[in-house]
Amino acid sequence: MGEDSSGGVKDASVNNLPHRPDRPADAGWLSIRMPADDKARAAAVEPLIGPLVDWLETSMPSGMVNIVDLGAGTGSNAHWLAPRLPFAQHWTLVDHDAHLLSRADPPASFTGRAGKMEDVGRILAEAAADHKNPTALLTCSALLDVLTAAEVDAVCTAAAKASCAVLFSLSVTGNVSFSPMDPLDAALGAAFNEHQRADGRLGPDAPAAAEAALRRQDMKVRSAATDWELDSTTPDLFRTWLEEWVRDAVEQDPGVADRAGEWLQQRRGQLEHGELTATVAHRDILALPG
Ligand SMILES: C[S@@+](CC[C@H](N)C(=O)[O-])C[C@H]1O[C@@H](n2cnc3c(N)ncnc32)[C@H](O)[C@@H]1O
């Protein structure tokens, strides 16, 4: 427990979990992606954060905004969003990985909770009861692609039932473009996207599925492109992303393995010499109760 700068209580304790998830997110990765995420999300400020602030202002007469962040990891979403919401706030950070949550230190009053998507309805109700205030915003960042269609549906249904706003940030759309281009780019991209769909996960189909699920709940939906623009100013992020992108593509389609090795070597060289850029498309979605 500790005090945040606004005098709110920070409680980073989490319920005990028997084990970590099978495929835990890496805290180092969550940290090196933050500069690209911040830059990308600037494109959402006017079209999405403005209307969200207006809605919160009129819908939260108590002036205190209760926020639930799903798949919160080490708290990057709250780091970015909390200073952009001009209200007193309490965040409930939810993740199935208690180890990641224990490292969260966002710039707002918060509670960490171990939980999964099927718990969302209960978590929204408990957050409202704990803070004597309905949950005003259900949010997540960089989460939707690892969820199934049923999980996204459950989240959207729970949000509609709680009449809260929804902000899903930084969902990959599967579109990646490099400069300079290479004939192998498209085959690697297709294999990578297929890899992301394993085990029923939505992968690059997540933003469209989420928008459709929110519309089915009669919410007013709008969205904005929040693409990563990678270049040699963030070499560790760019190299790590490139290597994982190729690794997953080859795992999906071993037929591209030989050519992929050469491709990666060439791309690493271009990155080192400041000659490579990539756009990795993402989408942010805002939904407000109808
Ligand atoms: C790519 S990370 C994003 C973390 C953070 N939102 C950010 O933007 O840095 C995805 C997070 O979702 C969590 N996660 C994935 N599937 C989950 C599930 N079914 N239930 C709860 N958390 C989940 C992971 O543990 C991880 O922390």
The ligand as a MOL file (V3000), in Angstrom:
LIG
                    3D

  0  0  0     0  0            999 V3000
M  V30 BEGIN CTAB
M  V30 COUNTS 27 29 0 0 0
M  V30 BEGIN ATOM
M  V30 1 C -0.0370 -7.6670 -24.5260 0
M  V30 2 S -0.3910 -7.6360 -22.8460 0 CHG=1
M  V30 3 C -0.9920 -5.9710 -22.6330 0
M  V30 4 C -0.8020 -5.4620 -21.2370 0
M  V30 5 C -1.2110 -3.9980 -21.0210 0
M  V30 6 N -2.6080 -3.7940 -21.2240 0
M  V30 7 C -0.3980 -3.0810 -21.9300 0
M  V30 8 O -0.9650 -2.3960 -22.7690 0
M  V30 9 O 0.8200 -3.0530 -21.7610 0 CHG=-1
M  V30 10 C -1.8850 -8.5920 -22.6290 0
M  V30 11 C -2.2350 -8.7710 -21.1480 0
M  V30 12 O -3.4710 -9.4440 -21.0590 0
M  V30 13 C -3.3940 -10.4710 -20.0720 0
M  V30 14 N -4.3640 -11.5030 -20.4780 0
M  V30 15 C -4.3690 -12.2150 -21.6330 0
M  V30 16 N -5.4380 -13.0320 -21.6830 0
M  V30 17 C -6.1410 -12.8190 -20.5340 0
M  V30 18 C -7.3350 -13.3680 -19.9950 0
M  V30 19 N -8.0340 -14.3030 -20.6620 0
M  V30 20 N -7.7650 -12.9390 -18.7900 0
M  V30 21 C -7.0580 -11.9830 -18.1180 0
M  V30 22 N -5.9120 -11.4230 -18.5640 0
M  V30 23 C -5.4610 -11.8320 -19.7700 0
M  V30 24 C -1.9350 -10.9090 -20.1080 0
M  V30 25 O -1.5060 -11.5020 -18.9000 0
M  V30 26 C -1.2100 -9.5880 -20.3880 0
M  V30 27 O -0.8800 -8.9090 -19.2130 0
M  V30 END ATOM
M  V30 BEGIN BOND
M  V30 1 1 1 2
M  V30 2 1 2 3
M  V30 3 1 2 10
M  V30 4 1 3 4
M  V30 5 1 4 5
M  V30 6 1 5 6
M  V30 7 1 5 7
M  V30 8 2 7 8
M  V30 9 1 7 9
M  V30 10 1 10 11
M  V30 11 1 11 12
M  V30 12 1 11 26
M  V30 13 1 12 13
M  V30 14 1 13 14
M  V30 15 1 13 24
M  V30 16 1 14 15
M  V30 17 1 14 23
M  V30 18 2 15 16
M  V30 19 1 16 17
M  V30 20 1 17 18
M  V30 21 2 17 23
M  V30 22 1 18 19
M  V30 23 2 18 20
M  V30 24 1 20 21
M  V30 25 2 21 22
M  V30 26 1 22 23
M  V30 27 1 24 25
M  V30 28 1 24 26
M  V30 29 1 26 27
M  V30 END BOND
M  V30 END CTAB
M  END
